[in-house]
Amino acid sequence: MKNKEKQSTPRVRKLETASDCRRELAKVYRLGRHNEIATQDMTRFASVLQILINAIRDGDLEARLQELEEQFASNNGTPARSGNGYSKRH
């Protein structure tokens, strides 16, 4: 039985932000364009990366909403004013 050579796996950076995922998506695209990975693999990787981007964005949006809800609750149900030109009602 012959020893199988292991293909070196490209290093993948942490994918913690949407920007990280976009950067990796561009890398996958370049690899596919230069026929360094199969088109089928490129498509699969791109799909997973898009799912990650959506999950990260959802998590960021959820955190922002939670922060707004906490600000709202701490102001006794009154929206926080942020210098947006609205004046308080008397």
Backbone atoms as SQL, in Angstrom:
CREATE TABLE atoms (id INTEGER PRIMARY KEY, chain TEXT, resi INTEGER, resn TEXT, atom TEXT, x REAL, y REAL, z REAL);
INSERT INTO atoms VALUES
  (1, 'A', 1, 'MET', 'N', 0.847, -1.188, 0.000),
  (2, 'A', 1, 'MET', 'CA', 0.000, 0.000, 0.000),
  (3, 'A', 1, 'MET', 'C', 0.885, 1.242, 0.000),
  (4, 'A', 2, 'LYS', 'N', 0.588, 2.180, -0.867),
  (5, 'A', 2, 'LYS', 'CA', 1.379, 3.402, -0.979),
  (6, 'A', 2, 'LYS', 'C', 0.943, 4.412, 0.068),
  (7, 'A', 3, 'ASN', 'N', 1.898, 5.186, 0.526),
  (8, 'A', 3, 'ASN', 'CA', 1.570, 6.274, 1.438),
  (9, 'A', 3, 'ASN', 'C', 0.935, 7.401, 0.650),
  (10, 'A', 4, 'LYS', 'N', -0.157, 7.877, 1.145),
  (11, 'A', 4, 'LYS', 'CA', -0.827, 8.995, 0.475),
  (12, 'A', 4, 'LYS', 'C', -0.210, 10.293, 0.952),
  (13, 'A', 5, 'GLU', 'N', 0.076, 11.173, 0.011),
  (14, 'A', 5, 'GLU', 'CA', 0.586, 12.487, 0.373),
  (15, 'A', 5, 'GLU', 'C', -0.571, 13.348, 0.840),
  (16, 'A', 6, 'LYS', 'N', -0.347, 14.016, 1.940),
  (17, 'A', 6, 'LYS', 'CA', -1.367, 14.930, 2.438),
  (18, 'A', 6, 'LYS', 'C', -1.224, 16.272, 1.743),
  (19, 'A', 7, 'GLN', 'N', -2.338, 16.792, 1.286),
  (20, 'A', 7, 'GLN', 'CA', -2.318, 18.118, 0.697),
  (21, 'A', 7, 'GLN', 'C', -2.267, 19.127, 1.838),
  (22, 'A', 8, 'SER', 'N', -1.459, 20.150, 1.667),
  (23, 'A', 8, 'SER', 'CA', -1.405, 21.169, 2.709),
  (24, 'A', 8, 'SER', 'C', -2.690, 21.985, 2.654),
  (25, 'A', 9, 'THR', 'N', -3.244, 22.206, 3.811),
  (26, 'A', 9, 'THR', 'CA', -4.474, 22.971, 3.920),
  (27, 'A', 9, 'THR', 'C', -4.116, 24.434, 4.126),
  (28, 'A', 10, 'PRO', 'N', -4.668, 25.324, 3.304),
  (29, 'A', 10, 'PRO', 'CA', -4.370, 26.750, 3.488),
  (30, 'A', 10, 'PRO', 'C', -4.831, 27.223, 4.859),
  (31, 'A', 11, 'ARG', 'N', -4.076, 28.123, 5.427),
  (32, 'A', 11, 'ARG', 'CA', -4.409, 28.675, 6.733),
  (33, 'A', 11, 'ARG', 'C', -5.622, 29.592, 6.608),
  (34, 'A', 12, 'VAL', 'N', -6.536, 29.463, 7.543),
  (35, 'A', 12, 'VAL', 'CA', -7.728, 30.306, 7.562),
  (36, 'A', 12, 'VAL', 'C', -7.670, 31.163, 8.814),
  (37, 'A', 13, 'ARG', 'N', -7.778, 32.450, 8.628),
  (38, 'A', 13, 'ARG', 'CA', -7.798, 33.364, 9.775),
  (39, 'A', 13, 'ARG', 'C', -9.107, 33.213, 10.528),
  (40, 'A', 14, 'LYS', 'N', -9.147, 33.803, 11.711),
  (41, 'A', 14, 'LYS', 'CA', -10.389, 33.796, 12.480),
  (42, 'A', 14, 'LYS', 'C', -11.480, 34.513, 11.690),
  (43, 'A', 15, 'LEU', 'N', -12.662, 33.979, 11.751),
  (44, 'A', 15, 'LEU', 'CA', -13.802, 34.564, 11.041),
  (45, 'A', 15, 'LEU', 'C', -14.793, 35.090, 12.071),
  (46, 'A', 16, 'GLU', 'N', -14.423, 36.181, 12.722),
  (47, 'A', 16, 'GLU', 'CA', -15.226, 36.727, 13.814),
  (48, 'A', 16, 'GLU', 'C', -16.090, 37.915, 13.404),
  (49, 'A', 17, 'THR', 'N', -15.734, 38.554, 12.302),
  (50, 'A', 17, 'THR', 'CA', -16.495, 39.722, 11.853),
  (51, 'A', 17, 'THR', 'C', -16.917, 39.520, 10.398),
  (52, 'A', 18, 'ALA', 'N', -17.878, 40.322, 9.969),
  (53, 'A', 18, 'ALA', 'CA', -18.305, 40.261, 8.577),
  (54, 'A', 18, 'ALA', 'C', -17.141, 40.610, 7.649),
  (55, 'A', 19, 'SER', 'N', -16.282, 41.525, 8.077),
  (56, 'A', 19, 'SER', 'CA', -15.109, 41.885, 7.267),
  (57, 'A', 19, 'SER', 'C', -14.154, 40.703, 7.121),
  (58, 'A', 20, 'ASP', 'N', -13.959, 39.952, 8.203),
  (59, 'A', 20, 'ASP', 'CA', -13.120, 38.747, 8.136),
  (60, 'A', 20, 'ASP', 'C', -13.677, 37.779, 7.099),
  (61, 'A', 21, 'CYS', 'N', -14.984, 37.586, 7.123),
  (62, 'A', 21, 'CYS', 'CA', -15.629, 36.645, 6.199),
  (63, 'A', 21, 'CYS', 'C', -15.560, 37.144, 4.764),
  (64, 'A', 22, 'ARG', 'N', -15.736, 38.455, 4.563),
  (65, 'A', 22, 'ARG', 'CA', -15.632, 39.016, 3.213),
  (66, 'A', 22, 'ARG', 'C', -14.223, 38.829, 2.655),
  (67, 'A', 23, 'ARG', 'N', -13.228, 39.026, 3.515),
  (68, 'A', 23, 'ARG', 'CA', -11.844, 38.838, 3.089),
  (69, 'A', 23, 'ARG', 'C', -11.599, 37.378, 2.681),
  (70, 'A', 24, 'GLU', 'N', -12.111, 36.449, 3.479),
  (71, 'A', 24, 'GLU', 'CA', -11.971, 35.030, 3.163),
  (72, 'A', 24, 'GLU', 'C', -12.755, 34.668, 1.908),
  (73, 'A', 25, 'LEU', 'N', -13.902, 35.273, 1.724),
  (74, 'A', 25, 'LEU', 'CA', -14.710, 35.048, 0.521),
  (75, 'A', 25, 'LEU', 'C', -13.945, 35.489, -0.727),
  (76, 'A', 26, 'ALA', 'N', -13.265, 36.627, -0.646),
  (77, 'A', 26, 'ALA', 'CA', -12.452, 37.102, -1.769),
  (78, 'A', 26, 'ALA', 'C', -11.302, 36.131, -2.042),
  (79, 'A', 27, 'LYS', 'N', -10.723, 35.606, -0.981),
  (80, 'A', 27, 'LYS', 'CA', -9.631, 34.631, -1.139),
  (81, 'A', 27, 'LYS', 'C', -10.129, 33.365, -1.835),
  (82, 'A', 28, 'VAL', 'N', -11.284, 32.867, -1.425),
  (83, 'A', 28, 'VAL', 'CA', -11.874, 31.676, -2.041),
  (84, 'A', 28, 'VAL', 'C', -12.160, 31.938, -3.511),
  (85, 'A', 29, 'TYR', 'N', -12.668, 33.126, -3.807),
  (86, 'A', 29, 'TYR', 'CA', -12.953, 33.485, -5.195),
  (87, 'A', 29, 'TYR', 'C', -11.675, 33.471, -6.038),
  (88, 'A', 30, 'ARG', 'N', -10.619, 34.091, -5.506),
  (89, 'A', 30, 'ARG', 'CA', -9.346, 34.117, -6.242),
  (90, 'A', 30, 'ARG', 'C', -8.812, 32.707, -6.470),
  (91, 'A', 31, 'LEU', 'N', -8.890, 31.851, -5.443),
  (92, 'A', 31, 'LEU', 'CA', -8.428, 30.471, -5.590),
  (93, 'A', 31, 'LEU', 'C', -9.214, 29.747, -6.679),
  (94, 'A', 32, 'GLY', 'N', -10.508, 29.984, -6.706),
  (95, 'A', 32, 'GLY', 'CA', -11.349, 29.361, -7.725),
  (96, 'A', 32, 'GLY', 'C', -11.042, 29.888, -9.120),
  (97, 'A', 33, 'ARG', 'N', -10.851, 31.189, -9.218),
  (98, 'A', 33, 'ARG', 'CA', -10.551, 31.804, -10.523),
  (99, 'A', 33, 'ARG', 'C', -9.234, 31.301, -11.096),
  (100, 'A', 34, 'HIS', 'N', -8.294, 30.988, -10.217),
  (101, 'A', 34, 'HIS', 'CA', -6.980, 30.501, -10.664),
  (102, 'A', 34, 'HIS', 'C', -6.911, 28.974, -10.678),
  (103, 'A', 35, 'ASN', 'N', -8.072, 28.335, -10.588),
  (104, 'A', 35, 'ASN', 'CA', -8.169, 26.871, -10.625),
  (105, 'A', 35, 'ASN', 'C', -7.314, 26.179, -9.569),
  (106, 'A', 36, 'GLU', 'N', -7.159, 26.834, -8.409),
  (107, 'A', 36, 'GLU', 'CA', -6.418, 26.231, -7.305),
  (108, 'A', 36, 'GLU', 'C', -7.343, 25.401, -6.417),
  (109, 'A', 37, 'ILE', 'N', -8.636, 25.638, -6.526),
  (110, 'A', 37, 'ILE', 'CA', -9.645, 24.786, -5.888),
  (111, 'A', 37, 'ILE', 'C', -10.737, 24.525, -6.916),
  (112, 'A', 38, 'ALA', 'N', -11.425, 23.423, -6.736),
  (113, 'A', 38, 'ALA', 'CA', -12.494, 23.055, -7.664),
  (114, 'A', 38, 'ALA', 'C', -13.654, 24.044, -7.556),
  (115, 'A', 39, 'THR', 'N', -14.320, 24.268, -8.659),
  (116, 'A', 39, 'THR', 'CA', -15.456, 25.183, -8.683),
  (117, 'A', 39, 'THR', 'C', -16.526, 24.757, -7.687),
  (118, 'A', 40, 'GLN', 'N', -16.744, 23.451, -7.580),
  (119, 'A', 40, 'GLN', 'CA', -17.735, 22.935, -6.633),
  (120, 'A', 40, 'GLN', 'C', -17.339, 23.286, -5.195),
  (121, 'A', 41, 'ASP', 'N', -16.062, 23.167, -4.864),
  (122, 'A', 41, 'ASP', 'CA', -15.589, 23.526, -3.522),
  (123, 'A', 41, 'ASP', 'C', -15.716, 25.028, -3.291),
  (124, 'A', 42, 'MET', 'N', -15.366, 25.819, -4.309),
  (125, 'A', 42, 'MET', 'CA', -15.478, 27.269, -4.199),
  (126, 'A', 42, 'MET', 'C', -16.920, 27.661, -3.874),
  (127, 'A', 43, 'THR', 'N', -17.863, 27.036, -4.560),
  (128, 'A', 43, 'THR', 'CA', -19.277, 27.336, -4.334),
  (129, 'A', 43, 'THR', 'C', -19.701, 26.967, -2.915),
  (130, 'A', 44, 'ARG', 'N', -19.259, 25.820, -2.449),
  (131, 'A', 44, 'ARG', 'CA', -19.605, 25.388, -1.082),
  (132, 'A', 44, 'ARG', 'C', -19.014, 26.326, -0.038),
  (133, 'A', 45, 'PHE', 'N', -17.726, 26.667, -0.199),
  (134, 'A', 45, 'PHE', 'CA', -17.081, 27.566, 0.757),
  (135, 'A', 45, 'PHE', 'C', -17.766, 28.929, 0.761),
  (136, 'A', 46, 'ALA', 'N', -18.093, 29.429, -0.425),
  (137, 'A', 46, 'ALA', 'CA', -18.745, 30.731, -0.532),
  (138, 'A', 46, 'ALA', 'C', -20.110, 30.713, 0.169),
  (139, 'A', 47, 'SER', 'N', -20.834, 29.622, 0.028),
  (140, 'A', 47, 'SER', 'CA', -22.154, 29.515, 0.680),
  (141, 'A', 47, 'SER', 'C', -22.012, 29.530, 2.195),
  (142, 'A', 48, 'VAL', 'N', -21.060, 28.791, 2.712),
  (143, 'A', 48, 'VAL', 'CA', -20.839, 28.758, 4.162),
  (144, 'A', 48, 'VAL', 'C', -20.403, 30.130, 4.664),
  (145, 'A', 49, 'LEU', 'N', -19.525, 30.782, 3.923),
  (146, 'A', 49, 'LEU', 'CA', -19.079, 32.114, 4.324),
  (147, 'A', 49, 'LEU', 'C', -20.231, 33.107, 4.329),
  (148, 'A', 50, 'GLN', 'N', -21.129, 33.016, 3.358),
  (149, 'A', 50, 'GLN', 'CA', -22.288, 33.905, 3.333),
  (150, 'A', 50, 'GLN', 'C', -23.201, 33.648, 4.528),
  (151, 'A', 51, 'ILE', 'N', -23.352, 32.397, 4.908),
  (152, 'A', 51, 'ILE', 'CA', -24.141, 32.059, 6.098),
  (153, 'A', 51, 'ILE', 'C', -23.503, 32.681, 7.341),
  (154, 'A', 52, 'LEU', 'N', -22.169, 32.589, 7.436),
  (155, 'A', 52, 'LEU', 'CA', -21.463, 33.195, 8.565),
  (156, 'A', 52, 'LEU', 'C', -21.645, 34.708, 8.597),
  (157, 'A', 53, 'ILE', 'N', -21.546, 35.342, 7.439),
  (158, 'A', 53, 'ILE', 'CA', -21.743, 36.795, 7.372),
  (159, 'A', 53, 'ILE', 'C', -23.131, 37.162, 7.887),
  (160, 'A', 54, 'ASN', 'N', -24.139, 36.442, 7.449),
  (161, 'A', 54, 'ASN', 'CA', -25.508, 36.718, 7.901),
  (162, 'A', 54, 'ASN', 'C', -25.659, 36.493, 9.403),
  (163, 'A', 55, 'ALA', 'N', -25.060, 35.432, 9.923),
  (164, 'A', 55, 'ALA', 'CA', -25.145, 35.147, 11.357),
  (165, 'A', 55, 'ALA', 'C', -24.453, 36.236, 12.171),
  (166, 'A', 56, 'ILE', 'N', -23.299, 36.688, 11.704),
  (167, 'A', 56, 'ILE', 'CA', -22.571, 37.750, 12.406),
  (168, 'A', 56, 'ILE', 'C', -23.374, 39.037, 12.390),
  (169, 'A', 57, 'ARG', 'N', -23.928, 39.388, 11.239),
  (170, 'A', 57, 'ARG', 'CA', -24.752, 40.603, 11.152),
  (171, 'A', 57, 'ARG', 'C', -25.972, 40.507, 12.059),
  (172, 'A', 58, 'ASP', 'N', -26.608, 39.344, 12.089),
  (173, 'A', 58, 'ASP', 'CA', -27.766, 39.155, 12.966),
  (174, 'A', 58, 'ASP', 'C', -27.367, 39.333, 14.424),
  (175, 'A', 59, 'GLY', 'N', -26.213, 38.778, 14.797),
  (176, 'A', 59, 'GLY', 'CA', -25.730, 38.908, 16.171),
  (177, 'A', 59, 'GLY', 'C', -25.418, 40.349, 16.527),
  (178, 'A', 60, 'ASP', 'N', -24.800, 41.072, 15.588),
  (179, 'A', 60, 'ASP', 'CA', -24.501, 42.488, 15.817),
  (180, 'A', 60, 'ASP', 'C', -25.786, 43.292, 15.971),
  (181, 'A', 61, 'LEU', 'N', -26.758, 43.018, 15.123),
  (182, 'A', 61, 'LEU', 'CA', -28.032, 43.726, 15.190),
  (183, 'A', 61, 'LEU', 'C', -28.752, 43.417, 16.505),
  (184, 'A', 62, 'GLU', 'N', -28.708, 42.163, 16.913),
  (185, 'A', 62, 'GLU', 'CA', -29.330, 41.771, 18.177),
  (186, 'A', 62, 'GLU', 'C', -28.690, 42.504, 19.359),
  (187, 'A', 63, 'ALA', 'N', -27.363, 42.614, 19.352),
  (188, 'A', 63, 'ALA', 'CA', -26.661, 43.313, 20.433),
  (189, 'A', 63, 'ALA', 'C', -27.021, 44.793, 20.455),
  (190, 'A', 64, 'ARG', 'N', -27.110, 45.408, 19.274),
  (191, 'A', 64, 'ARG', 'CA', -27.481, 46.821, 19.203),
  (192, 'A', 64, 'ARG', 'C', -28.900, 47.045, 19.691),
  (193, 'A', 65, 'LEU', 'N', -29.807, 46.149, 19.315),
  (194, 'A', 65, 'LEU', 'CA', -31.191, 46.259, 19.759),
  (195, 'A', 65, 'LEU', 'C', -31.287, 46.101, 21.276),
  (196, 'A', 66, 'GLN', 'N', -30.538, 45.148, 21.819),
  (197, 'A', 66, 'GLN', 'CA', -30.539, 44.935, 23.270),
  (198, 'A', 66, 'GLN', 'C', -30.064, 46.201, 23.993),
  (199, 'A', 67, 'GLU', 'N', -29.026, 46.827, 23.456),
  (200, 'A', 67, 'GLU', 'CA', -28.511, 48.058, 24.062),
  (201, 'A', 67, 'GLU', 'C', -29.564, 49.163, 24.034),
  (202, 'A', 68, 'LEU', 'N', -30.259, 49.301, 22.920),
  (203, 'A', 68, 'LEU', 'CA', -31.313, 50.315, 22.828),
  (204, 'A', 68, 'LEU', 'C', -32.453, 50.034, 23.798),
  (205, 'A', 69, 'GLU', 'N', -32.821, 48.760, 23.914),
  (206, 'A', 69, 'GLU', 'CA', -33.891, 48.396, 24.850),
  (207, 'A', 69, 'GLU', 'C', -33.489, 48.700, 26.284),
  (208, 'A', 70, 'GLU', 'N', -32.227, 48.464, 26.621),
  (209, 'A', 70, 'GLU', 'CA', -31.750, 48.765, 27.975),
  (210, 'A', 70, 'GLU', 'C', -31.746, 50.262, 28.230),
  (211, 'A', 71, 'GLN', 'N', -31.347, 51.059, 27.222),
  (212, 'A', 71, 'GLN', 'CA', -31.384, 52.514, 27.362),
  (213, 'A', 71, 'GLN', 'C', -32.818, 52.997, 27.539),
  (214, 'A', 72, 'PHE', 'N', -33.711, 52.426, 26.779),
  (215, 'A', 72, 'PHE', 'CA', -35.132, 52.786, 26.855),
  (216, 'A', 72, 'PHE', 'C', -35.676, 52.483, 28.249),
  (217, 'A', 73, 'ALA', 'N', -35.352, 51.311, 28.766),
  (218, 'A', 73, 'ALA', 'CA', -35.835, 50.915, 30.094),
  (219, 'A', 73, 'ALA', 'C', -35.238, 51.791, 31.188),
  (220, 'A', 74, 'SER', 'N', -33.983, 52.176, 31.051),
  (221, 'A', 74, 'SER', 'CA', -33.341, 52.998, 32.086),
  (222, 'A', 74, 'SER', 'C', -33.857, 54.437, 32.069),
  (223, 'A', 75, 'ASN', 'N', -34.501, 54.836, 30.982),
  (224, 'A', 75, 'ASN', 'CA', -35.092, 56.174, 30.892),
  (225, 'A', 75, 'ASN', 'C', -36.586, 56.144, 31.174),
  (226, 'A', 76, 'ASN', 'N', -37.043, 55.117, 31.875),
  (227, 'A', 76, 'ASN', 'CA', -38.458, 54.970, 32.242),
  (228, 'A', 76, 'ASN', 'C', -39.367, 55.006, 31.025),
  (229, 'A', 77, 'GLY', 'N', -38.956, 54.354, 29.960),
  (230, 'A', 77, 'GLY', 'CA', -39.789, 54.256, 28.776),
  (231, 'A', 77, 'GLY', 'C', -39.697, 55.433, 27.839),
  (232, 'A', 78, 'THR', 'N', -38.813, 56.379, 28.128),
  (233, 'A', 78, 'THR', 'CA', -38.635, 57.531, 27.262),
  (234, 'A', 78, 'THR', 'C', -37.431, 57.287, 26.357),
  (235, 'A', 79, 'PRO', 'N', -37.590, 57.436, 25.056),
  (236, 'A', 79, 'PRO', 'CA', -36.441, 57.227, 24.169),
  (237, 'A', 79, 'PRO', 'C', -35.299, 58.177, 24.513),
  (238, 'A', 80, 'ALA', 'N', -34.078, 57.697, 24.416),
  (239, 'A', 80, 'ALA', 'CA', -32.907, 58.533, 24.680),
  (240, 'A', 80, 'ALA', 'C', -32.764, 59.563, 23.574),
  (241, 'A', 81, 'ARG', 'N', -32.422, 60.773, 23.939),
  (242, 'A', 81, 'ARG', 'CA', -32.203, 61.848, 22.971),
  (243, 'A', 81, 'ARG', 'C', -30.720, 61.854, 22.609),
  (244, 'A', 82, 'SER', 'N', -30.451, 61.980, 21.331),
  (245, 'A', 82, 'SER', 'CA', -29.053, 61.935, 20.900),
  (246, 'A', 82, 'SER', 'C', -28.672, 63.140, 20.057),
  (247, 'A', 83, 'GLY', 'N', -29.222, 64.292, 20.371),
  (248, 'A', 83, 'GLY', 'CA', -28.875, 65.489, 19.621),
  (249, 'A', 83, 'GLY', 'C', -29.336, 65.448, 18.175),
  (250, 'A', 84, 'ASN', 'N', -30.491, 64.827, 17.939),
  (251, 'A', 84, 'ASN', 'CA', -30.966, 64.676, 16.573),
  (252, 'A', 84, 'ASN', 'C', -31.941, 65.771, 16.156),
  (253, 'A', 85, 'GLY', 'N', -32.031, 66.812, 16.963),
  (254, 'A', 85, 'GLY', 'CA', -32.879, 67.922, 16.576),
  (255, 'A', 85, 'GLY', 'C', -34.273, 67.874, 17.169),
  (256, 'A', 86, 'TYR', 'N', -34.651, 66.775, 17.812),
  (257, 'A', 86, 'TYR', 'CA', -35.963, 66.694, 18.425),
  (258, 'A', 86, 'TYR', 'C', -35.916, 67.403, 19.766),
  (259, 'A', 87, 'SER', 'N', -36.981, 68.137, 20.094),
  (260, 'A', 87, 'SER', 'CA', -37.035, 68.784, 21.386),
  (261, 'A', 87, 'SER', 'C', -38.001, 68.032, 22.287),
  (262, 'A', 88, 'LYS', 'N', -37.763, 68.131, 23.588),
  (263, 'A', 88, 'LYS', 'CA', -38.646, 67.457, 24.542),
  (264, 'A', 88, 'LYS', 'C', -39.979, 68.182, 24.596),
  (265, 'A', 89, 'ARG', 'N', -41.031, 67.391, 24.747),
  (266, 'A', 89, 'ARG', 'CA', -42.374, 67.982, 24.864),
  (267, 'A', 89, 'ARG', 'C', -42.571, 68.465, 26.293),
  (268, 'A', 90, 'HIS', 'N', -43.295, 69.552, 26.425),
  (269, 'A', 90, 'HIS', 'CA', -43.586, 70.110, 27.761),
  (270, 'A', 90, 'HIS', 'C', -44.972, 69.788, 28.178);
